[in-house]
Amino acid sequence: MDIKFTNRGSTLIAAFSGELDHHFAEYVRNKIEREVIKATTRDVIFDLTGLSFMDSSGIGVLVGRYANIRKLGGKAAIICSNGRIRKILEISGVLKLMPVYSELNDALRALSGA
């Protein structure tokens, strides 16, 4: 599991690769929290393009970070092109909380209100 962060204006992009499961959930949770504070950004895009697997712990990480972002007045979106991961997000109800996009530019545009 790896997670890389980049900033695009007032948006933090968290790009995941590997498996987001119970083995890495706490690590990822803490890493995202630190980056959000450090970046002083409001909006976050979770780029799941590089994920090969996600279990319920991974879903918990996304939902928990979403709740924290909303408390800070921010918005969140997901980038996901993997059909299997997208199905997990759909079945778990995550897509009712956050919109999902296939491309980064679409997510950035949506969060900026353009």
N, CA, C and O atoms as CSV, one atom per row, in Angstrom:
chain,resi,resn,atom,element,x,y,z
A,1,MET,N,N,0.842,-1.176,0.000
A,1,MET,CA,C,0.000,0.000,0.000
A,1,MET,C,C,0.882,1.232,0.000
A,1,MET,O,O,1.818,1.353,0.790
A,2,ASP,N,N,0.564,2.133,-0.896
A,2,ASP,CA,C,1.271,3.404,-0.946
A,2,ASP,C,C,0.247,4.505,-1.173
A,2,ASP,O,O,-0.792,4.285,-1.796
A,3,ILE,N,N,0.546,5.669,-0.671
A,3,ILE,CA,C,-0.323,6.821,-0.880
A,3,ILE,C,C,0.567,8.036,-1.110
A,3,ILE,O,O,1.474,8.323,-0.329
A,4,LYS,N,N,0.284,8.742,-2.202
A,4,LYS,CA,C,1.054,9.935,-2.554
A,4,LYS,C,C,0.110,11.130,-2.579
A,4,LYS,O,O,-1.049,11.017,-2.978
A,5,PHE,N,N,0.624,12.271,-2.149
A,5,PHE,CA,C,-0.183,13.481,-2.069
A,5,PHE,C,C,0.364,14.557,-2.990
A,5,PHE,O,O,1.573,14.764,-3.083
A,6,THR,N,N,-0.555,15.239,-3.670
A,6,THR,CA,C,-0.220,16.421,-4.453
A,6,THR,C,C,-1.303,17.462,-4.205
A,6,THR,O,O,-2.425,17.132,-3.822
A,7,ASN,N,N,-0.952,18.709,-4.427
A,7,ASN,CA,C,-1.917,19.800,-4.282
A,7,ASN,C,C,-2.188,20.420,-5.637
A,7,ASN,O,O,-1.275,20.629,-6.435
A,8,ARG,N,N,-3.438,20.707,-5.883
A,8,ARG,CA,C,-3.869,21.453,-7.067
A,8,ARG,C,C,-4.740,22.586,-6.567
A,8,ARG,O,O,-5.931,22.390,-6.324
A,9,GLY,N,N,-4.171,23.759,-6.409
A,9,GLY,CA,C,-4.922,24.877,-5.851
A,9,GLY,C,C,-5.321,24.573,-4.421
A,9,GLY,O,O,-4.469,24.268,-3.586
A,10,SER,N,N,-6.606,24.654,-4.136
A,10,SER,CA,C,-7.094,24.383,-2.778
A,10,SER,C,C,-7.548,22.937,-2.605
A,10,SER,O,O,-8.269,22.615,-1.660
A,11,THR,N,N,-7.121,22.068,-3.524
A,11,THR,CA,C,-7.531,20.660,-3.473
A,11,THR,C,C,-6.324,19.758,-3.232
A,11,THR,O,O,-5.304,19.861,-3.914
A,12,LEU,N,N,-6.462,18.880,-2.254
A,12,LEU,CA,C,-5.451,17.866,-1.976
A,12,LEU,C,C,-5.854,16.594,-2.706
A,12,LEU,O,O,-7.000,16.156,-2.612
A,13,ILE,N,N,-4.915,16.003,-3.432
A,13,ILE,CA,C,-5.179,14.748,-4.135
A,13,ILE,C,C,-4.396,13.649,-3.429
A,13,ILE,O,O,-3.174,13.722,-3.302
A,14,ALA,N,N,-5.118,12.635,-2.974
A,14,ALA,CA,C,-4.519,11.476,-2.316
A,14,ALA,C,C,-4.621,10.302,-3.278
A,14,ALA,O,O,-5.705,9.760,-3.493
A,15,ALA,N,N,-3.483,9.908,-3.858
A,15,ALA,CA,C,-3.458,8.834,-4.856
A,15,ALA,C,C,-3.015,7.532,-4.191
A,15,ALA,O,O,-1.902,7.431,-3.675
A,16,PHE,N,N,-3.894,6.550,-4.213
A,16,PHE,CA,C,-3.659,5.258,-3.581
A,16,PHE,C,C,-3.136,4.253,-4.602
A,16,PHE,O,O,-3.494,4.303,-5.779
A,17,SER,N,N,-2.284,3.338,-4.136
A,17,SER,CA,C,-1.892,2.202,-4.974
A,17,SER,C,C,-1.726,0.981,-4.082
A,17,SER,O,O,-1.373,1.089,-2.907
A,18,GLY,N,N,-1.988,-0.177,-4.664
A,18,GLY,CA,C,-1.897,-1.419,-3.900
A,18,GLY,C,C,-3.230,-1.814,-3.303
A,18,GLY,O,O,-4.278,-1.654,-3.929
A,19,GLU,N,N,-3.182,-2.337,-2.077
A,19,GLU,CA,C,-4.378,-2.831,-1.403
A,19,GLU,C,C,-4.690,-1.976,-0.184
A,19,GLU,O,O,-3.832,-1.760,0.672
A,20,LEU,N,N,-5.923,-1.493,-0.112
A,20,LEU,CA,C,-6.383,-0.724,1.046
A,20,LEU,C,C,-7.261,-1.650,1.880
A,20,LEU,O,O,-8.460,-1.790,1.636
A,21,ASP,N,N,-6.629,-2.275,2.870
A,21,ASP,CA,C,-7.344,-3.246,3.698
A,21,ASP,C,C,-7.021,-3.017,5.168
A,21,ASP,O,O,-6.391,-2.021,5.526
A,22,HIS,N,N,-7.454,-3.940,6.014
A,22,HIS,CA,C,-7.289,-3.783,7.460
A,22,HIS,C,C,-5.828,-3.686,7.892
A,22,HIS,O,O,-5.536,-3.147,8.959
A,23,HIS,N,N,-4.917,-4.196,7.084
A,23,HIS,CA,C,-3.497,-4.121,7.423
A,23,HIS,C,C,-2.971,-2.689,7.351
A,23,HIS,O,O,-2.038,-2.335,8.072
A,24,PHE,N,N,-3.560,-1.868,6.493
A,24,PHE,CA,C,-3.052,-0.525,6.244
A,24,PHE,C,C,-4.019,0.589,6.626
A,24,PHE,O,O,-3.680,1.763,6.481
A,25,ALA,N,N,-5.204,0.258,7.107
A,25,ALA,CA,C,-6.241,1.265,7.355
A,25,ALA,C,C,-5.778,2.357,8.320
A,25,ALA,O,O,-5.939,3.541,8.024
A,26,GLU,N,N,-5.217,1.989,9.446
A,26,GLU,CA,C,-4.801,2.996,10.423
A,26,GLU,C,C,-3.680,3.870,9.870
A,26,GLU,O,O,-3.687,5.087,10.055
A,27,TYR,N,N,-2.727,3.253,9.198
A,27,TYR,CA,C,-1.627,3.994,8.572
A,27,TYR,C,C,-2.163,5.033,7.593
A,27,TYR,O,O,-1.754,6.193,7.633
A,28,VAL,N,N,-3.076,4.624,6.713
A,28,VAL,CA,C,-3.641,5.521,5.705
A,28,VAL,C,C,-4.469,6.614,6.375
A,28,VAL,O,O,-4.367,7.784,6.007
A,29,ARG,N,N,-5.270,6.245,7.336
A,29,ARG,CA,C,-6.097,7.210,8.072
A,29,ARG,C,C,-5.224,8.317,8.664
A,29,ARG,O,O,-5.506,9.501,8.483
A,30,ASN,N,N,-4.176,7.929,9.362
A,30,ASN,CA,C,-3.293,8.905,10.000
A,30,ASN,C,C,-2.554,9.761,8.978
A,30,ASN,O,O,-2.391,10.967,9.166
A,31,LYS,N,N,-2.119,9.139,7.916
A,31,LYS,CA,C,-1.374,9.863,6.884
A,31,LYS,C,C,-2.256,10.923,6.217
A,31,LYS,O,O,-1.803,12.042,5.977
A,32,ILE,N,N,-3.494,10.583,5.922
A,32,ILE,CA,C,-4.410,11.547,5.305
A,32,ILE,C,C,-4.696,12.692,6.271
A,32,ILE,O,O,-4.682,13.856,5.872
A,33,GLU,N,N,-4.952,12.374,7.523
A,33,GLU,CA,C,-5.233,13.417,8.517
A,33,GLU,C,C,-4.074,14.404,8.609
A,33,GLU,O,O,-4.293,15.615,8.628
A,34,ARG,N,N,-2.848,13.899,8.666
A,34,ARG,CA,C,-1.675,14.775,8.748
A,34,ARG,C,C,-1.553,15.659,7.512
A,34,ARG,O,O,-1.247,16.846,7.617
A,35,GLU,N,N,-1.793,15.077,6.346
A,35,GLU,CA,C,-1.675,15.850,5.103
A,35,GLU,C,C,-2.733,16.932,4.999
A,35,GLU,O,O,-2.440,18.038,4.545
A,36,VAL,N,N,-3.954,16.636,5.408
A,36,VAL,CA,C,-5.026,17.638,5.353
A,36,VAL,C,C,-4.665,18.820,6.250
A,36,VAL,O,O,-4.862,19.972,5.864
A,37,ILE,N,N,-4.145,18.545,7.430
A,37,ILE,CA,C,-3.748,19.614,8.349
A,37,ILE,C,C,-2.563,20.391,7.779
A,37,ILE,O,O,-2.557,21.622,7.786
A,38,LYS,N,N,-1.568,19.666,7.289
A,38,LYS,CA,C,-0.356,20.294,6.758
A,38,LYS,C,C,-0.649,21.132,5.513
A,38,LYS,O,O,-0.087,22.214,5.344
A,39,ALA,N,N,-1.515,20.639,4.659
A,39,ALA,CA,C,-1.800,21.320,3.396
A,39,ALA,C,C,-2.767,22.481,3.578
A,39,ALA,O,O,-2.908,23.313,2.681
A,40,THR,N,N,-3.427,22.549,4.713
A,40,THR,CA,C,-4.465,23.559,4.966
A,40,THR,C,C,-5.408,23.694,3.770
A,40,THR,O,O,-5.734,24.797,3.332
A,41,THR,N,N,-5.822,22.573,3.271
A,41,THR,CA,C,-6.722,22.531,2.124
A,41,THR,C,C,-8.115,22.153,2.579
A,41,THR,O,O,-8.285,21.492,3.603
A,42,ARG,N,N,-9.092,22.566,1.830
A,42,ARG,CA,C,-10.474,22.239,2.189
A,42,ARG,C,C,-10.966,20.992,1.483
A,42,ARG,O,O,-11.631,20.154,2.093
A,43,ASP,N,N,-10.649,20.860,0.215
A,43,ASP,CA,C,-11.218,19.793,-0.609
A,43,ASP,C,C,-10.199,18.684,-0.845
A,43,ASP,O,O,-8.998,18.933,-0.952
A,44,VAL,N,N,-10.705,17.450,-0.925
A,44,VAL,CA,C,-9.833,16.291,-1.125
A,44,VAL,C,C,-10.412,15.400,-2.214
A,44,VAL,O,O,-11.614,15.138,-2.257
A,45,ILE,N,N,-9.527,14.943,-3.088
A,45,ILE,CA,C,-9.888,13.941,-4.090
A,45,ILE,C,C,-9.152,12.660,-3.732
A,45,ILE,O,O,-7.930,12.654,-3.585
A,46,PHE,N,N,-9.901,11.581,-3.593
A,46,PHE,CA,C,-9.321,10.262,-3.347
A,46,PHE,C,C,-9.168,9.579,-4.699
A,46,PHE,O,O,-10.154,9.167,-5.311
A,47,ASP,N,N,-7.935,9.463,-5.156
A,47,ASP,CA,C,-7.664,8.836,-6.449
A,47,ASP,C,C,-7.397,7.350,-6.216
A,47,ASP,O,O,-6.320,6.961,-5.763
A,48,LEU,N,N,-8.393,6.534,-6.533
A,48,LEU,CA,C,-8.303,5.089,-6.294
A,48,LEU,C,C,-7.880,4.329,-7.539
A,48,LEU,O,O,-7.982,3.102,-7.580
A,49,THR,N,N,-7.410,5.036,-8.549
A,49,THR,CA,C,-7.037,4.418,-9.819
A,49,THR,C,C,-6.028,3.289,-9.637
A,49,THR,O,O,-6.103,2.274,-10.329
A,50,GLY,N,N,-5.090,3.457,-8.717
A,50,GLY,CA,C,-4.044,2.463,-8.521
A,50,GLY,C,C,-4.376,1.363,-7.534
A,50,GLY,O,O,-3.536,0.505,-7.266
A,51,LEU,N,N,-5.590,1.368,-6.985
A,51,LEU,CA,C,-5.968,0.323,-6.025
A,51,LEU,C,C,-6.269,-0.984,-6.736
A,51,LEU,O,O,-6.933,-1.002,-7.772
A,52,SER,N,N,-5.778,-2.069,-6.173
A,52,SER,CA,C,-6.091,-3.394,-6.712
A,52,SER,C,C,-7.101,-4.134,-5.833
A,52,SER,O,O,-7.725,-5.099,-6.275
A,53,PHE,N,N,-7.261,-3.674,-4.576
A,53,PHE,CA,C,-8.177,-4.335,-3.645
A,53,PHE,C,C,-8.555,-3.350,-2.544
A,53,PHE,O,O,-7.751,-2.508,-2.145
A,54,MET,N,N,-9.795,-3.468,-2.057
A,54,MET,CA,C,-10.238,-2.682,-0.914
A,54,MET,C,C,-11.269,-3.491,-0.138
A,54,MET,O,O,-12.188,-4.060,-0.727
A,55,ASP,N,N,-11.116,-3.543,1.194
A,55,ASP,CA,C,-12.100,-4.232,2.026
A,55,ASP,C,C,-12.879,-3.207,2.851
A,55,ASP,O,O,-12.772,-2.004,2.614
A,56,SER,N,N,-13.657,-3.681,3.810
A,56,SER,CA,C,-14.505,-2.788,4.605
A,56,SER,C,C,-13.688,-1.787,5.419
A,56,SER,O,O,-14.169,-0.691,5.707
A,57,SER,N,N,-12.478,-2.143,5.788
A,57,SER,CA,C,-11.618,-1.195,6.505
A,57,SER,C,C,-11.261,-0.014,5.614
A,57,SER,O,O,-11.202,1.126,6.076
A,58,GLY,N,N,-11.027,-0.289,4.349
A,58,GLY,CA,C,-10.751,0.779,3.386
A,58,GLY,C,C,-11.943,1.690,3.207
A,58,GLY,O,O,-11.797,2.908,3.106
A,59,ILE,N,N,-13.124,1.098,3.168
A,59,ILE,CA,C,-14.353,1.892,3.076
A,59,ILE,C,C,-14.467,2.791,4.308
A,59,ILE,O,O,-14.817,3.966,4.200
A,60,GLY,N,N,-14.170,2.231,5.468
A,60,GLY,CA,C,-14.206,3.010,6.704
A,60,GLY,C,C,-13.245,4.190,6.680
A,60,GLY,O,O,-13.569,5.269,7.174
A,61,VAL,N,N,-12.070,3.986,6.109
A,61,VAL,CA,C,-11.100,5.077,5.978
A,61,VAL,C,C,-11.690,6.200,5.133
A,61,VAL,O,O,-11.629,7.366,5.523
A,62,LEU,N,N,-12.258,5.859,3.983
A,62,LEU,CA,C,-12.823,6.874,3.092
A,62,LEU,C,C,-13.985,7.616,3.748
A,62,LEU,O,O,-14.050,8.844,3.697
A,63,VAL,N,N,-14.897,6.873,4.360
A,63,VAL,CA,C,-16.073,7.494,4.980
A,63,VAL,C,C,-15.659,8.375,6.167
A,63,VAL,O,O,-16.187,9.474,6.340
A,64,GLY,N,N,-14.731,7.900,6.966
A,64,GLY,CA,C,-14.256,8.689,8.103
A,64,GLY,C,C,-13.562,9.969,7.681
A,64,GLY,O,O,-13.783,11.020,8.283
A,65,ARG,N,N,-12.718,9.895,6.646
A,65,ARG,CA,C,-12.034,11.093,6.159
A,65,ARG,C,C,-13.044,12.047,5.530
A,65,ARG,O,O,-12.919,13.264,5.663
A,66,TYR,N,N,-14.046,11.493,4.844
A,66,TYR,CA,C,-15.108,12.320,4.264
A,66,TYR,C,C,-15.807,13.125,5.361
A,66,TYR,O,O,-16.030,14.326,5.210
A,67,ALA,N,N,-16.150,12.462,6.458
A,67,ALA,CA,C,-16.833,13.144,7.566
A,67,ALA,C,C,-15.970,14.274,8.124
A,67,ALA,O,O,-16.478,15.358,8.412
A,68,ASN,N,N,-14.684,14.028,8.277
A,68,ASN,CA,C,-13.787,15.063,8.796
A,68,ASN,C,C,-13.652,16.234,7.829
A,68,ASN,O,O,-13.626,17.390,8.250
A,69,ILE,N,N,-13.569,15.938,6.548
A,69,ILE,CA,C,-13.466,16.984,5.528
A,69,ILE,C,C,-14.711,17.859,5.554
A,69,ILE,O,O,-14.617,19.084,5.472
A,70,ARG,N,N,-15.874,17.233,5.667
A,70,ARG,CA,C,-17.136,17.987,5.713
A,70,ARG,C,C,-17.199,18.884,6.957
A,70,ARG,O,O,-17.684,20.014,6.885
A,71,LYS,N,N,-16.711,18.379,8.089
A,71,LYS,CA,C,-16.691,19.185,9.320
A,71,LYS,C,C,-15.847,20.445,9.149
A,71,LYS,O,O,-16.125,21.479,9.757
A,72,LEU,N,N,-14.812,20.345,8.312
A,72,LEU,CA,C,-13.933,21.487,8.055
A,72,LEU,C,C,-14.475,22.397,6.957
A,72,LEU,O,O,-13.840,23.386,6.592
A,73,GLY,N,N,-15.654,22.055,6.431
A,73,GLY,CA,C,-16.262,22.872,5.386
A,73,GLY,C,C,-15.807,22.536,3.985
A,73,GLY,O,O,-16.028,23.310,3.054
A,74,GLY,N,N,-15.171,21.383,3.825
A,74,GLY,CA,C,-14.663,20.989,2.520
A,74,GLY,C,C,-15.552,19.989,1.803
A,74,GLY,O,O,-16.581,19.548,2.315
A,75,LYS,N,N,-15.117,19.650,0.600
A,75,LYS,CA,C,-15.819,18.661,-0.219
A,75,LYS,C,C,-14.843,17.550,-0.574
A,75,LYS,O,O,-13.626,17.724,-0.498
A,76,ALA,N,N,-15.395,16.408,-0.962
A,76,ALA,CA,C,-14.562,15.277,-1.354
A,76,ALA,C,C,-15.153,14.611,-2.582
A,76,ALA,O,O,-16.363,14.637,-2.809
A,77,ALA,N,N,-14.272,14.015,-3.366
A,77,ALA,CA,C,-14.681,13.263,-4.548
A,77,ALA,C,C,-13.732,12.085,-4.706
A,77,ALA,O,O,-12.674,12.025,-4.078
A,78,ILE,N,N,-14.130,11.157,-5.552
A,78,ILE,CA,C,-13.351,9.945,-5.803
A,78,ILE,C,C,-13.069,9.835,-7.293
A,78,ILE,O,O,-13.921,10.145,-8.126
A,79,ILE,N,N,-11.860,9.389,-7.614
A,79,ILE,CA,C,-11.538,8.996,-8.985
A,79,ILE,C,C,-11.365,7.486,-8.958
A,79,ILE,O,O,-10.577,6.958,-8.173
A,80,CYS,N,N,-12.101,6.795,-9.815
A,80,CYS,CA,C,-12.024,5.337,-9.843
A,80,CYS,C,C,-12.404,4.830,-11.222
A,80,CYS,O,O,-13.502,5.091,-11.714
A,81,SER,N,N,-11.487,4.108,-11.835
A,81,SER,CA,C,-11.773,3.515,-13.140
A,81,SER,C,C,-11.840,1.988,-13.064
A,81,SER,O,O,-12.172,1.328,-14.049
A,82,ASN,N,N,-11.525,1.433,-11.895
A,82,ASN,CA,C,-11.558,-0.013,-11.695
A,82,ASN,C,C,-12.999,-0.439,-11.391
A,82,ASN,O,O,-13.569,-0.037,-10.377
A,83,GLY,N,N,-13.573,-1.243,-12.264
A,83,GLY,CA,C,-14.962,-1.672,-12.111
A,83,GLY,C,C,-15.240,-2.399,-10.814
A,83,GLY,O,O,-16.299,-2.217,-10.214
A,84,ARG,N,N,-14.304,-3.216,-10.377
A,84,ARG,CA,C,-14.478,-3.973,-9.134
A,84,ARG,C,C,-14.512,-3.052,-7.916
A,84,ARG,O,O,-15.367,-3.194,-7.041
A,85,ILE,N,N,-13.575,-2.110,-7.871
A,85,ILE,CA,C,-13.525,-1.161,-6.754
A,85,ILE,C,C,-14.765,-0.266,-6.776
A,85,ILE,O,O,-15.350,0.023,-5.732
A,86,ARG,N,N,-15.151,0.162,-7.957
A,86,ARG,CA,C,-16.339,1.018,-8.077
A,86,ARG,C,C,-17.591,0.290,-7.578
A,86,ARG,O,O,-18.445,0.897,-6.932
A,87,LYS,N,N,-17.698,-0.996,-7.872
A,87,LYS,CA,C,-18.840,-1.792,-7.413
A,87,LYS,C,C,-18.864,-1.865,-5.885
A,87,LYS,O,O,-19.930,-1.773,-5.276
A,88,ILE,N,N,-17.701,-2.030,-5.271
A,88,ILE,CA,C,-17.607,-2.049,-3.807
A,88,ILE,C,C,-18.090,-0.716,-3.237
A,88,ILE,O,O,-18.824,-0.685,-2.249
A,89,LEU,N,N,-17.673,0.381,-3.865
A,89,LEU,CA,C,-18.097,1.713,-3.417
A,89,LEU,C,C,-19.603,1.888,-3.555
A,89,LEU,O,O,-20.253,2.483,-2.695
A,90,GLU,N,N,-20.143,1.366,-4.635
A,90,GLU,CA,C,-21.583,1.468,-4.884
A,90,GLU,C,C,-22.382,0.658,-3.866
A,90,GLU,O,O,-23.320,1.170,-3.255
A,91,ILE,N,N,-22.007,-0.601,-3.690
A,91,ILE,CA,C,-22.725,-1.495,-2.772
A,91,ILE,C,C,-22.658,-0.983,-1.332
A,91,ILE,O,O,-23.627,-1.101,-0.582
A,92,SER,N,N,-21.522,-0.422,-0.951
A,92,SER,CA,C,-21.338,0.049,0.426
A,92,SER,C,C,-22.026,1.385,0.704
A,92,SER,O,O,-22.124,1.798,1.859
A,93,GLY,N,N,-22.498,2.058,-0.331
A,93,GLY,CA,C,-23.167,3.341,-0.147
A,93,GLY,C,C,-22.245,4.546,-0.184
A,93,GLY,O,O,-22.704,5.674,-0.009
A,94,VAL,N,N,-20.960,4.334,-0.407
A,94,VAL,CA,C,-20.006,5.446,-0.449
A,94,VAL,C,C,-20.359,6.430,-1.561
A,94,VAL,O,O,-20.169,7.636,-1.406
A,95,LEU,N,N,-20.867,5.925,-2.669
A,95,LEU,CA,C,-21.185,6.802,-3.801
A,95,LEU,C,C,-22.385,7.701,-3.525
A,95,LEU,O,O,-22.639,8.645,-4.274
A,96,LYS,N,N,-23.120,7.417,-2.461
A,96,LYS,CA,C,-24.199,8.328,-2.048
A,96,LYS,C,C,-23.628,9.531,-1.294
A,96,LYS,O,O,-24.274,10.575,-1.199
A,97,LEU,N,N,-22.426,9.378,-0.764
A,97,LEU,CA,C,-21.766,10.456,-0.029
A,97,LEU,C,C,-20.893,11.316,-0.935
A,97,LEU,O,O,-20.927,12.545,-0.871
A,98,MET,N,N,-20.115,10.652,-1.773
A,98,MET,CA,C,-19.139,11.342,-2.614
A,98,MET,C,C,-19.347,10.983,-4.073
A,98,MET,O,O,-19.607,9.824,-4.397
A,99,PRO,N,N,-19.235,11.966,-4.958
A,99,PRO,CA,C,-19.328,11.654,-6.382
A,99,PRO,C,C,-18.069,10.932,-6.850
A,99,PRO,O,O,-16.990,11.111,-6.285
A,100,VAL,N,N,-18.220,10.121,-7.879
A,100,VAL,CA,C,-17.083,9.405,-8.445
A,100,VAL,C,C,-16.898,9.835,-9.897
A,100,VAL,O,O,-17.866,10.026,-10.632
A,101,TYR,N,N,-15.644,9.982,-10.290
A,101,TYR,CA,C,-15.289,10.398,-11.643
A,101,TYR,C,C,-14.233,9.448,-12.191
A,101,TYR,O,O,-13.525,8.780,-11.438
A,102,SER,N,N,-14.142,9.400,-13.505
A,102,SER,CA,C,-13.130,8.563,-14.149
A,102,SER,C,C,-11.819,9.309,-14.352
A,102,SER,O,O,-10.758,8.693,-14.453
A,103,GLU,N,N,-11.894,10.638,-14.413
A,103,GLU,CA,C,-10.717,11.457,-14.712
A,103,GLU,C,C,-10.501,12.532,-13.646
A,103,GLU,O,O,-11.456,13.073,-13.090
A,104,LEU,N,N,-9.247,12.826,-13.377
A,104,LEU,CA,C,-8.880,13.842,-12.393
A,104,LEU,C,C,-9.459,15.206,-12.752
A,104,LEU,O,O,-10.011,15.886,-11.887
A,105,ASN,N,N,-9.342,15.614,-14.004
A,105,ASN,CA,C,-9.829,16.942,-14.397
A,105,ASN,C,C,-11.323,17.100,-14.161
A,105,ASN,O,O,-11.783,18.180,-13.793
A,106,ASP,N,N,-12.083,16.028,-14.371
A,106,ASP,CA,C,-13.528,16.083,-14.110
A,106,ASP,C,C,-13.800,16.308,-12.625
A,106,ASP,O,O,-14.673,17.096,-12.261
A,107,ALA,N,N,-13.054,15.616,-11.774
A,107,ALA,CA,C,-13.229,15.768,-10.324
A,107,ALA,C,C,-12.825,17.170,-9.874
A,107,ALA,O,O,-13.518,17.784,-9.064
A,108,LEU,N,N,-11.711,17.677,-10.392
A,108,LEU,CA,C,-11.268,19.025,-10.038
A,108,LEU,C,C,-12.296,20.072,-10.451
A,108,LEU,O,O,-12.595,20.994,-9.693
A,109,ARG,N,N,-12.828,19.924,-11.647
A,109,ARG,CA,C,-13.840,20.853,-12.148
A,109,ARG,C,C,-15.088,20.834,-11.258
A,109,ARG,O,O,-15.642,21.880,-10.919
A,110,ALA,N,N,-15.512,19.635,-10.892
A,110,ALA,CA,C,-16.717,19.498,-10.064
A,110,ALA,C,C,-16.519,20.122,-8.681
A,110,ALA,O,O,-17.412,20.805,-8.179
A,111,LEU,N,N,-15.372,19.898,-8.071
A,111,LEU,CA,C,-15.134,20.453,-6.738
A,111,LEU,C,C,-14.984,21.969,-6.769
A,111,LEU,O,O,-15.314,22.653,-5.800
A,112,SER,N,N,-14.484,22.486,-7.884
A,112,SER,CA,C,-14.313,23.942,-7.984
A,112,SER,C,C,-15.617,24.639,-8.345
A,112,SER,O,O,-15.707,25.865,-8.288
A,113,GLY,N,N,-16.624,23.859,-8.716
A,113,GLY,CA,C,-17.913,24.434,-9.076
A,113,GLY,C,C,-17.976,24.942,-10.501
A,113,GLY,O,O,-18.930,25.624,-10.874
A,114,ALA,N,N,-16.978,24.622,-11.297
A,114,ALA,CA,C,-16.944,25.093,-12.697
A,114,ALA,C,C,-17.849,24.282,-13.588
A,114,ALA,O,O,-17.935,24.547,-14.787
